[in-house]
């Protein structure tokens, strides 16, 4: 798809891939159809999707990706979402809990309408820098299979970082401003590398996460 402007695309069939070249896309996927992959270009593109897709690679440019609808709850995004180069923004529109089951990387800013994110897949790659937008208290829960890399800034507000049993924290998470709390689930000995929790107000180890 080429040219400036925005294409509104209500799906009436499955698409293996959609390629964008400077065109914005608002796709209504619904529950009956699917999109395999969306590829961006060196231009700035803005993509809005109401459902999960297998892969989005936005390429260069200052892009944005909005996922979900406000009334959705318990949504799991198990695809691969890559912002690429540039100052890219990721927005989760659902007011219910959002779970990353796949991989999210290459974005510099993330906004959560629900103020709660669960990571069961991978958030960021080494070298990525991601800031949570907004001033509200936000929660980042890293589950059994969850991996967090890069540098995460949870922004203003009284935030909560919860590391579950088996969670992997390779990067650094900063609570930012506010009175922030880290909860770490333990099943025996566990070691966190110095500096991975640099700006938290309270760290609470506990035997398990309910």
N, C-alpha and C positions, 0 to 999 in steps of 0.2 A: 504494500500500500504506500503510495507516494503522494506528496503534496502537503500543504499546510492545512490546518483545520482539524476537526475532530470527527471521526467516523463512529456513529452509533450502530452497533451490530447486534441485533437480537438473533441468536443462533437458531437456525432451523435444520442444521445438519452438523455432523462432526467435522472438525478441522484438524488435520495432522499438524499443520504449522501455519503461523501468520507472521509475515515479515513487514516491519514498519520502517519507513524511510522519511522521517520528519513528520509523520502523521500521528495524531493522538487517537486513542482507541478506547471506547466505552463498550464493553461486551456484556450482554445479558446471556449468560450461559444456561441458567436454569438447571433443572434436574435431569433433563432428558438427553442432553448432548454434552460433548466434551471438546476441549482444545488440547492438542498435544504439546505445542511449544509456541511461544511468542518471542520473536527476535527483534531487537531494536537496532539502531544504527549509530553513527557518530553524531547525529543531531539530537536535540532534546525532545524526548517523547514522554507523554503522560498517558498511563494505562490505568483503566478502572475495570475491575472484574468482580462479578457478584459471587463467584465460586472459585474453588481450588482448580488449578491447572497443573499439568505435569512439570512444566518448566517455563521460566521467563528469564531472558538474558537481554538487558536493556542496552548494553554497549556503552559507548562514550556519550558525553553530553550530560547536562543536569536534568536527569529524568525523575519521574515520580511513578509510584505504583500504589494503587489503592485496592485493597482486597476486602471482600465481604459486604454485608448489608447490616444496618443497625439492629434489626430484629433477630439476627442469627445468634445462636448460643452453642457453646461446645464445639466450635469449628476447629478441625485439624487440617493444617496445611502441610501436606506431605510431599510437595513438589520441591523443585530447586528454583530459588528466586535470587537472581544476581543483578545487582544494580550496575555493575561495571565501573568504568572510570567516571569521574565527575562528582558533583555534589548531589547525590541521589537521595530521594525521600521515600520511605515506606510508611503507608498508613493502613492500619487495621480498623475497619469501620464498625465491626461488631461490638455491641455493648456487653456481650457475654464473654466468658473466658475464651482466649485464643491460644491454640497450641501449635507450635512449630514441630512437625514430625519429620520434615525433610531438612533442607539446607537454606538458610538465609544469609547472604553475604553481600558486601560491596555497597552498602547504604551508609550514609553519614548521619541520618536522622530517622527516627521511628516514632510514630504517634499511635497511641492505643486508646480507642474510645472506651474500652472497658477498664483501663489502667491495670490490667493483669495479663501477663504473658507466661506461658508454660513452655519450656524447651525440653522436648523429648528427642529431638534431632540435633542439628548443629546450627549455632548462631555465630556468625562471623568466621573469618579466616584469620590466620596470623597476620598482623599488620593492619587490620581493619580498625577504624575508629568510629564508634556508633554512640550517638546521644539520644536519650529518650526525651521527646519534646513535651512541653507543658510543665505546670507548676503543681499538679496534683500528686498525692501520694500514689506511688506505683509499686507493683509487685512483680518480681522476676523469680519464677520457680524453675529450677533445673532438676529434672527428674532422673530416673534410673539410667536411661540411655542418653541423657542430654550432655552436650558438649558446648562450652562457651570459650571462644578464642578472642583474640584482639583486645581492644580497650573499650569498655562499656562505661558510659557516664549516664546514670539514672536521672540526672537533672534535679530540679528543685522539688521540694515536698518531702514528707516523712516516708521514705521508701523502705521496702523490704526485699532482701535477697535471701532466698531459701535454697540451700543445696541439699538435695535428697540423697538417699543411699545410692551409691554408684555414680553420682553426678561427677562430671569432669570439668574443672575450671582451669583452663590453660592460660587464659588471659588475665586482665585486670578489670575489676568492677569497682567503680567509684559511686558512692551514694550521692555525691553532689551536695547541694545545700539541704538543710533540714535535719531532723533527728532520725537517723537511719539505723536499720537493724539487719543483722545477718543471722540466719539460723542454719546451722550445719548439723545434719543427721549423722550419727555415728553408729557403727556396728563393729566395735573394736577400735584399734588405733587408726588415726587418719592425720595426714600432714598436709598443710596448705603452704605453698611457697610464700616466702616473705614478700609483702608488697602487693599481693593480689587483691587485698581488701583495704585500700589505703585511706578511705575517707568515710568509714562507717563509725557510727556512734556507739553501737552495742553489738557484741558478738555473743550468740547464745548457742553453745553446743547442746545437742540433746540426743537421746538414744535412738529415736526414730521420728519420722515425720508422719503425722496422722493423715 
